[in-house]
Amino acid sequence: MSSSSGSSSSEDSLSRAEELLARLEAARGELEQLSEQEDASPERALEILNELSELAKAVEEELERAKRAAEADAASP
């Protein structure tokens, strides 16, 4: 039964990572639009860059969780 919980855990992490990647892509798109505006706010650009950094870190953490869960699942009998 532990194998299904490990699989579920890795699937949950992958699902969260996909959601975070979608948010990251949306923020990247917003930054791209902002860069095309002549009166773009540098402060807003910095906010988006900070958001991108935080989202990228969160994606990396979720992928690491998924990897650990999959490895634990593979190691259990």
C-alpha positions in Angstrom: 0.0 0.0 0.0 2.9 2.3 0.6 3.8 2.2 -3.1 0.5 3.8 -4.1 1.0 6.6 -1.5 4.5 7.2 -2.9 3.1 7.3 -6.4 0.3 9.7 -5.3 2.8 11.9 -3.5 5.1 12.2 -6.6 2.0 12.8 -8.8 0.8 15.5 -6.5 4.2 17.2 -6.6 4.3 16.9 -10.4 0.8 18.4 -10.6 1.8 21.3 -8.3 5.0 21.8 -10.4 2.8 22.0 -13.6 0.6 24.6 -11.9 3.6 26.6 -10.9 5.1 26.4 -14.4 1.8 27.8 -15.8 2.0 30.7 -13.3 5.7 31.2 -14.3 4.8 31.3 -18.0 2.0 33.8 -17.3 4.4 36.0 -15.3 7.0 35.7 -18.1 4.4 36.8 -20.6 3.5 39.8 -18.5 7.1 40.8 -18.3 7.4 40.4 -22.1 4.3 42.7 -22.6 5.8 45.2 -20.1 9.0 45.3 -22.0 7.1 46.3 -25.2 5.5 49.3 -23.5 7.2 52.6 -23.8 6.0 53.9 -20.4 6.7 50.6 -18.6 7.2 50.7 -14.8 10.7 49.5 -13.8 9.2 48.8 -10.4 6.6 46.4 -11.9 9.3 44.7 -14.0 11.3 44.1 -10.8 8.3 42.7 -9.1 7.7 40.3 -12.0 11.4 39.3 -12.0 11.1 38.5 -8.2 8.0 36.5 -8.8 9.7 34.6 -11.6 12.6 33.8 -9.3 10.3 32.6 -6.5 8.2 30.5 -8.9 11.3 28.9 -10.4 12.5 28.0 -6.9 9.1 26.5 -6.0 9.0 24.5 -9.2 12.5 23.1 -8.4 11.4 22.2 -4.9 8.3 20.4 -6.2 10.3 18.5 -8.8 12.8 17.5 -6.1 9.9 16.3 -3.9 8.5 14.2 -6.8 11.9 12.7 -7.4 12.3 11.8 -3.7 8.9 10.3 -3.6 9.5 8.3 -6.8 12.8 7.0 -5.5 11.2 6.1 -2.1 8.5 4.3 -4.0 11.0 2.4 -6.2 13.0 1.4 -3.1 10.0 0.0 -1.2 9.2 -3.7 -1.8 
